[in-house]
């Protein structure tokens, strides 16, 4: 007889906490549906650059991305090329900018012809854009045969201006 009482207690435990779990699940679903848990609101804008470079500023707007970096390599570098890969729409484009950059100097990369969402045919102002910018450079003293590529990660709010 005590065997059935333990089974009943276990079943009551599961049913009671099962209902509580369902209530919490419905509440989280409602919060997500009404935009309270929208990842667009929770993720902040940021620019993360590797050691040797410092991300100074960035701008993402209709059709272009501008990124300002500082050379902190300890010597003059030559920027051989740069490529922006948009994680938001899986496209890439070459960027233009400075070539010879002195130690401690800022340089700007201009990337145009990207930032287009193929699912909605455009980005909405205020939407988050994720992109990686690969910068290929070499130290002027070493020469172009010693080129390296570094990645700068960018999360920014899209602006129509």
QUIUR-V586603 format. One line per field, one symbol per residue. ss: DSSP state (A for helix, B for strand, O for the rest). phi: phi as a letter, one per 20 degrees, with the letter a starting at -180 (. if undefined). psi: psi as a letter, one per 40 degrees, with the letter a starting at -180 (. if undefined). A space follows every 50 residues. Layout:
ss->???
phi->???
psi->???
//
This chain:
ss->OAAAAAAAAAAAAAAAAAAAAAAAAAAAAAAAAOOOOOAAAAOOOBBBOO OOBBBBBBBBBOOBBBBBBBBOOOOOBBBBBBBBBBOOOOBBBBBBBOOB BOOOOBBBBBBBOOOOOOOOOOOOOOOBBBBBBBBBBBBOOOOAAAOBBB BBBBBBBOBOO
phi->.ffffffffffffffffffffffffffffffffenfdfgfeeeefbcddf gncceeabbdcgnbcccdddfcenafcdeerbcddeffclccbfddrfde cffneebdddccnbmceffdmaeegnfeddbddedebbfgfeoffdfccc ddeccbefcff
psi->dddddddddddddddddddddddddddddddddeedfhddddhiiihhii ieihhdiihhaheihhhhihhfeeihihhdiihhhhedefiiiiiiaich hiheiiihhhhifaghhedeeiihheihhhihhhhhiihdddieefiihi hhhhhihhhe.
//
